[in-house]
Amino acid sequence: MPVQFVSSLIFNYLPSHYYVRILLVVFAIAVIRAYCQGRVTNRERDLHGRVILLTGGFTPIGLTLLENLARRGAHIIALSPDPIDSPQVLLVIDALRTLSSNEHVHADHCDLNSATSVRSFCNQFLTGSEHRLDAIIFAHEYEHIGAMWGTAHVRDSQKRIDASMSTFLITTLLLPVLLVAPPERDIRIISLINPFYAAAIPTFSPSSSPTVQSVFLREGYRSLKTAIFARHLQRVLDALPSAPAPNPDSNSPPLAGSKEQKSNIVAVSVSPGFSRADTIASMLRANRSSPDFSFIGVILHILLQPFSRIFARSSYYAVQTILHALFLPTPFKRALADNAPVEGDEEEILKPGALYSNCAVVRLNIPVRSLPTAKDPKDKKPEVVKVPHDDEMGGEEMGRLVWESFEEKLKIWENDSAENKPSDPPVSTHVKQD
């Protein structure tokens, strides 16, 4: 019946000479939408037995990631700012376990806006019986912070600081566990950034914030710092002493330390693009979990649905680049594979320290301008590890300055967090199923 009604409506009220034009318009919209949604990863990986720590797991993109990881058998530890016995956490965990038939999906409490809570979780993890980590995915920095209108700049700035500092603190606290892991283990650190990093490149400075009040530029500064930090972290990892060479008489696999990859730990950053749930809804203040929630924003979000569904990505397409970075073989893993390609064959491998977007590497040419130098050579700290120099993402000096700026802000952040420490902080434990 509906088909007959539509067909009669078209043939009776739509002139026949418009048919070709309508088909061309529909085809053009379909092509534009397919282009804006981005590529779908052509890789696959069995994650059974792999332990993955995920921050931002209860955001829209985090929930989609949880589903994809759980379906592939991963052991997941999802950090939640809410108590783990709250209904919204229990329902999500139980649903994931049921739908994926994977009982190794857990949630831990960790408020990423509090240095005290972050340290509490990391200390609990380090003192626990299980220390294995195969991947850390920082998804909490992807969600857009700041509306297109409003005056909540102070609160937004603090939220940006909290997001970056929690990434830096978790990385530095858990890095010793990753370094003492067996050298044949493939470990990945993936940091998600929003797509406004490109807006910050022309005026970027590692030790300052943008002077203009543009929310896009402020978000770009935050994203670009995270990408530069991930690149410099890879430099530090590659500069550490390599693992000993394998015994030729042993059947154990060769260890990391090749020319392409000197460390078995790979740090990359990923930009999932513009998503409807994490980017557009937050910019329009249509996210109900945000303190800036506005009914006007919800109305605008509904009115703009025809355009956002064409030009913005769904969560399914937004996670494809993340999965691509998680599934791609590293130079180390390719060397271990029994079906490793012979010399001359080209196979895509994960590039350590790179920025990925749309399932491909993005090369950033960040201009290096008036970088601060040490006041006195005597004041320089002795270099324990000699980090190699390169021109990627501003080079080694840019990465070092971003790292040092994180260290300075971390001291202030921890002091502020200690002053606001709750009298009885919640205990972080895994969600257990009865």
Secondary structure, DSSP 8 states (H G I E B T S, - for coil): -HHHHHHHHHHHHS-GGGHHHHHHHHHHHHHHHHHHH----------TT-EEEEESTTSHHHHHHHHHHHHTT-EEEEEESS-TTSHHHHHHHHHHHHHHT-S-EEEEE--TT-HHHHHHHHHHHHTSS----SEEEE-TTTS--S-SSSS-HHHHHHHHHHHHHHHHHHHHHHHHHHHTS-TTS-EEEEEE--TTHHHHTTT--TT---SS--HHHHHHHHHHHHHHHHHHHHHHHHHS-------TTS-S---S--SS-SSSEEEEEEE---BIIIIIHHHTT--TTSTT--HHHHHHHHHTHHHHHHHSB-HHHHTHHHHHHHHS--HHHHHH-TT---TT-------TT-EEETTEEE-------S----S-GGGS---SS------GGGHHHHHHHHHHHHHHHHHHHHHHHHHT--SS----------
